Amino acid sequence: MNHYLATFYNHYGAIHFYQSLQKKGIQGELAPVPRRISASCGTCVRFQTNVPLPALYRGELVREIYQVNGSQLDLVFQGH
C-alpha cells in the first residue's frame, strides 16, 4: 500500500478531497501541512491506496501530492 500526502490551494479543496476519498472507500486523515512543505492552505490529507492517483483527484483542487517514503517526501503530482 502506498502512502501519500496531498496539499491544496485552500481549505475547501482539502475537505472536498477528503470526502471524495471516503466515498471511494479510501481511508484518509486531515492533518496540518508539514513545515518543510510550503502550501497556501495549512491543511493536508494523508492517505494510503494502491488506486492509480489520476483516478482520485481533480487537478484544480489539488496543489501537490507527495509519496511518503519514511521521512522522505517525493513529489508525484503538481497542479497548475
C-alpha positions in Angstrom: 0.0 0.0 0.0 1.4 3.4 -1.0 1.3 6.3 1.5 0.6 9.8 0.2 0.2 13.4 1.4 -1.8 15.9 -0.7 -1.7 19.7 -0.3 -4.3 22.2 -1.5 -4.7 25.8 -2.6 -7.4 26.3 0.1 -9.2 24.6 2.9 -12.3 23.8 0.7 -10.1 21.7 -1.6 -8.7 19.7 1.4 -12.2 19.0 2.7 -13.6 18.1 -0.8 -10.7 15.7 -1.5 -11.0 14.1 1.9 -14.8 13.5 1.4 -14.1 12.2 -2.1 -11.6 9.6 -0.7 -14.2 8.5 1.8 -16.8 8.0 -0.9 -14.3 5.8 -2.8 -13.7 3.7 0.4 -10.2 5.1 1.0 -9.2 6.0 4.5 -7.5 9.3 4.9 -7.0 12.0 7.6 -6.9 15.7 7.6 -3.7 17.0 9.1 -1.5 20.1 9.3 0.9 20.5 6.4 4.5 19.6 7.5 6.6 22.7 7.9 9.1 21.6 5.3 6.4 21.9 2.6 5.2 25.3 1.6 1.5 25.5 0.9 -1.2 28.1 0.5 -3.5 26.1 2.8 -2.4 24.8 6.2 -4.3 21.6 5.8 -3.2 18.4 4.0 -4.7 15.0 3.6 -2.7 11.9 4.4 -3.9 8.7 2.8 -3.0 5.2 1.7 -4.0 3.5 -1.6 -3.0 1.3 -4.5 -5.5 3.0 -6.7 -3.8 5.0 -9.6 -3.6 8.6 -8.5 -5.3 10.2 -11.5 -8.5 8.4 -10.6 -8.5 10.2 -7.2 -8.1 13.9 -7.7 -9.4 16.8 -9.7 -6.3 18.7 -10.5 -7.8 22.1 -9.9 -8.3 21.4 -6.2 -5.0 19.6 -5.5 -1.8 21.6 -5.3 0.7 18.8 -4.9 0.7 15.1 -4.0 3.8 13.5 -2.4 4.5 9.9 -1.9 5.7 9.3 1.6 8.8 7.0 2.0 9.7 7.0 5.7 10.7 10.6 6.4 11.2 11.4 2.7 8.5 13.1 0.6 8.7 12.5 -3.2 6.6 14.9 -5.4 4.5 12.8 -7.7 1.9 15.4 -8.9 1.9 19.2 -9.1 -1.2 21.1 -10.1 -1.5 24.2 -12.2 
